[in-house]
Amino acid sequence: MFSQEEIDNYRAAVLAAMLAKEDADGRKVMDEKEAKMVLRGFTDDELSDGMPFNTPEEMADMLLSD
């Protein structure tokens, strides 16, 4: 089980990874408002289920590929 602080830190790291992603032309794939909206679709329990298996960068890639 993860603490709320660990989940919050993971969520922040996923958000940062999502915001860092760029397309082939160097443009941001998603703005902060969009990224936060996508992340809000995941509960703390859902995020913590993937934490042992996915880095924040991997989670960002999965969220952006949907």
N, C-alpha and C positions, 0 to 999 in steps of 0.2 A: 504494500500500500504506500502511496506517495502522500506527502504532506501537501497542504493547500499551497504553501510557498513554492514547492517543487513544481506543482502543476501550473501555477501562475508564471513561473520562470520559463517553463517549457512552452506555454502558450505565447509568451513574449518572444521567445526565440523562434518559434514557428512564424509568427507575424513578421519578425525582422527578415527571416529567410524568404518569405513571400514577397516582401517589399524590395528585396535585393535582386529578384529575378528580372531578367531583361530578355526581350525577343532578339531575333537575329539583327535587327537594326539598332539595337542598343536602347530601345524604349522600355520603360517599366511595363511589365505584364499586367500589373494590377495596382491601383492606387490604394492608399491607406484605408479609405472608407470601405471600398469593396472587400479588401482583405479582412478587415474587422468583421464585416457582415458574414463572410464565409466562416470565419472562426467561431462566431456566435452560434453557428449551427451545430457546434459540437459541445456536448456537456463535458464537465471536468472528468466524469467517469469514462466517457468515450476517449478522451485524450489520454488519460492515464493508462487505459488498456493498451495503447500503442507505444507508450513511452519506453518500455524495456526493449522494444524491437525496432523502433524507427528514430533516427536522429531528427532534430527539428527540420533540417534541410530535406530529408526524405519525406517527411510529413508534408512540407510545403509543396514539394513536387507532386505528391499524390493529390493534394487539394487543388492545385492549379491545373491538373490534367483532367479534372472532371468537367 
